[in-house]
Amino acid sequence: MLELHQVCKTFNPGTVNEKTALNHLSLTLEEGDFATVIGGNGAGKSTMLNAIAGVWPVDEGSIRIGGVDVTDLTEYRRALYLGRVFQDPMVGTAGDMTIEENLALAARRGEKRTLRWGIRKGERGQFKELLKPLGLGLEDRLTAKVGLLSGGQRQALTLLMASLKKPRVLLLDEHTAALDPKTAAKVLEISDQIVEEHKLTTLMVTHNMKDAIAHGNRLIMLDAGRVILDISGEEKKKLTVPDLLARFTKASGEEMENDRLLLA
Amino acid sequence: MNFFTALLAQMPDAVAKGLIWGLMALGVYITYKILDFPDLTVDGSLCTGGAVAAVMIVNGIPAPVALVGALIAGGITGAVTGILHTKMGIPGILAGILSQLALYPINLRIMGNRSNVSASVDASPVMASIRYPEQTCLIALLFCVGIVLILCWFFGTELGSAVRATGSNPNMARAQGINTNRTKMVALVLSNALVGLSGGLFAQYQSASDVHMGRGAIGIGLAAVIIGQVLFSRVRAFGGQLTGVVVGAIVYYIVIALVIRMGLNTNDMKLISALVVAIFLAIPYWKNNLAQKNRRRNSSADGTDKDPAWNRRSNHA
């Protein structure tokens, strides 16, 4: 479903700030795979997701989604295939627009924007039904501006928007990192529900090792812009945090240096 | 004649000007408020609209057709700014300044290398004239109502929603498959078309187009938008907001009439409108600073942060 082949990206080439963020990274996700992605700061986790989403062009390599080569497509064209949720709850929704307007925008993802009404007949009812299972009471606030919602509510709404038009691949970029533990757990639960319900192929970046182990059927560890560990199936189910730390040291040849990753 | 009767006698003129410039302010609202793009093209495109309309009228073309010409000409200037910004990567504010700069000689050429073209009410049938301010009010009001209705419709459509999303959160817009370069282009063309239309009507009203007629237009437009927002701060509906912009333009010109009566000249008004814009833009900033100061005081008292970053309302909401 998703194929990254020898993808390279260097930021600020030729300057003192030169940084190789992706170094011949290759990764293949099968349909229905739910892979969690971990790694230290600067390992290339978010960069990999941005490369898939087409935020900027990659230097080398190719990216295919569902068999389609999207390497040269712009960000908004790739949106046809992708659902995305970001670390910052402000990024995924339009704060000046209402809940129903945001959902209607998401319902047209990848379609041409015409001069027909932005919200069609019957859509409001559908939106209500979709919002109910979240259990946040948003179904009664369709005409409230999204800017009035809390971070957790905005992330839940963004998740719904990302899955409203079934994407080929769902990209979750540390989408619970900016939330308090209780809200984060709730948003993760909703993520699991949505992924399960639509059988979505998913990449979820997290800095929390426990979450990385508990969710999904695959675990991918990045270091210095490439995949150093890829664990799946029964092997993943039996993983523990100490296991993961030991395997990181073995694979990368260094101690896990990232406090945030250790303490999480 | 005492002060008030004299002022009252000037009201039709002030309201007519306010309604005509209200069209221009609606254009500024589209870029400044909806797209979040400070577009300085307007100082040039207002004159482009005026010049095109005046030249067409002088050449015997009916005034309504001349206004369509002004609308299209304004739209083209917006497209130029859009191309500078989206295809050439020039920052928005600079793209507008470049267009404005380039439009000066173009406006002169449209007017046949003259600094003004007279389109007198005596020589040709026009739709607006300073000699008949009451009739002009009616015509300009019809235009304002029509444009407000059209904008209400447009920004409710899929394309209009996409433009609003682009202004509110361009990252989100792209993630939802919106071509933000295209939506920016749409907004800039629409905005400057309205500014051109306003210029076309204003040239008829003052019986001439003048190469300097757009100087400081952005200041008037911003003042109208901001006055409208203050006066209509409780109105949430989009149509109400747009109406507020037109009312803001009328209030602006009534204030001008008042100030001129009190002995200042029109040039002083530029200073006053700059002050009005500056103060009204500063008020939310000061309010915010004050609120933060209070919050800090409260949270240091019990040692907890009551407002973690993720729970705070979006700044531009």
Chai-1 contact restraints between the chains, C-beta under 6 A:
chainA,res_idxA,chainB,res_idxB,connection_type,confidence,min_distance_angstrom,max_distance_angstrom,comment,restraint_id
A,E75,B,R174,contact,1.0,0.0,6.0,A-B,restraint_1
A,Y76,B,R174,contact,1.0,0.0,6.0,A-B,restraint_2
A,Y76,B,G177,contact,1.0,0.0,6.0,A-B,restraint_3
A,Y76,B,I178,contact,1.0,0.0,6.0,A-B,restraint_4
A,Y76,B,N179,contact,1.0,0.0,6.0,A-B,restraint_5
A,A79,B,A175,contact,1.0,0.0,6.0,A-B,restraint_6
A,A79,B,G177,contact,1.0,0.0,6.0,A-B,restraint_7
A,L80,B,G177,contact,1.0,0.0,6.0,A-B,restraint_8
A,R84,B,A175,contact,1.0,0.0,6.0,A-B,restraint_9
A,P89,B,W310,contact,1.0,0.0,6.0,A-B,restraint_10
A,M90,B,S314,contact,1.0,0.0,6.0,A-B,restraint_11
A,V91,B,N171,contact,1.0,0.0,6.0,A-B,restraint_12
A,G92,B,M172,contact,1.0,0.0,6.0,A-B,restraint_13
A,A94,B,A165,contact,1.0,0.0,6.0,A-B,restraint_14
A,A94,B,S168,contact,1.0,0.0,6.0,A-B,restraint_15
A,A94,B,N169,contact,1.0,0.0,6.0,A-B,restraint_16
A,A94,B,M172,contact,1.0,0.0,6.0,A-B,restraint_17
A,G95,B,S314,contact,1.0,0.0,6.0,A-B,restraint_18
A,G95,B,A317,contact,1.0,0.0,6.0,A-B,restraint_19
A,D96,B,S168,contact,1.0,0.0,6.0,A-B,restraint_20
A,M97,B,S168,contact,1.0,0.0,6.0,A-B,restraint_21
A,L105,B,A165,contact,1.0,0.0,6.0,A-B,restraint_22
A,L105,B,Q176,contact,1.0,0.0,6.0,A-B,restraint_23
A,A106,B,Q176,contact,1.0,0.0,6.0,A-B,restraint_24
A,R108,B,E158,contact,1.0,0.0,6.0,A-B,restraint_25
A,R109,B,Q176,contact,1.0,0.0,6.0,A-B,restraint_26
A,R109,B,G177,contact,1.0,0.0,6.0,A-B,restraint_27
A,G110,B,G177,contact,1.0,0.0,6.0,A-B,restraint_28
A,R113,B,E158,contact,1.0,0.0,6.0,A-B,restraint_29
A,R113,B,L159,contact,1.0,0.0,6.0,A-B,restraint_30
A,R113,B,A162,contact,1.0,0.0,6.0,A-B,restraint_31
A,T114,B,E158,contact,1.0,0.0,6.0,A-B,restraint_32
A,L115,B,T157,contact,1.0,0.0,6.0,A-B,restraint_33
A,L115,B,L159,contact,1.0,0.0,6.0,A-B,restraint_34
A,R116,B,E158,contact,1.0,0.0,6.0,A-B,restraint_35
A,G118,B,G156,contact,1.0,0.0,6.0,A-B,restraint_36
A,G118,B,T157,contact,1.0,0.0,6.0,A-B,restraint_37
A,G118,B,E158,contact,1.0,0.0,6.0,A-B,restraint_38
A,G118,B,S161,contact,1.0,0.0,6.0,A-B,restraint_39
A,G147,B,R313,contact,1.0,0.0,6.0,A-B,restraint_40
A,G147,B,S314,contact,1.0,0.0,6.0,A-B,restraint_41
A,G147,B,A317,contact,1.0,0.0,6.0,A-B,restraint_42
A,S150,B,N311,contact,1.0,0.0,6.0,A-B,restraint_43
A,G151,B,W310,contact,1.0,0.0,6.0,A-B,restraint_44
A,G151,B,N311,contact,1.0,0.0,6.0,A-B,restraint_45
A,A178,B,W310,contact,1.0,0.0,6.0,A-B,restraint_46
A,L179,B,W310,contact,1.0,0.0,6.0,A-B,restraint_47
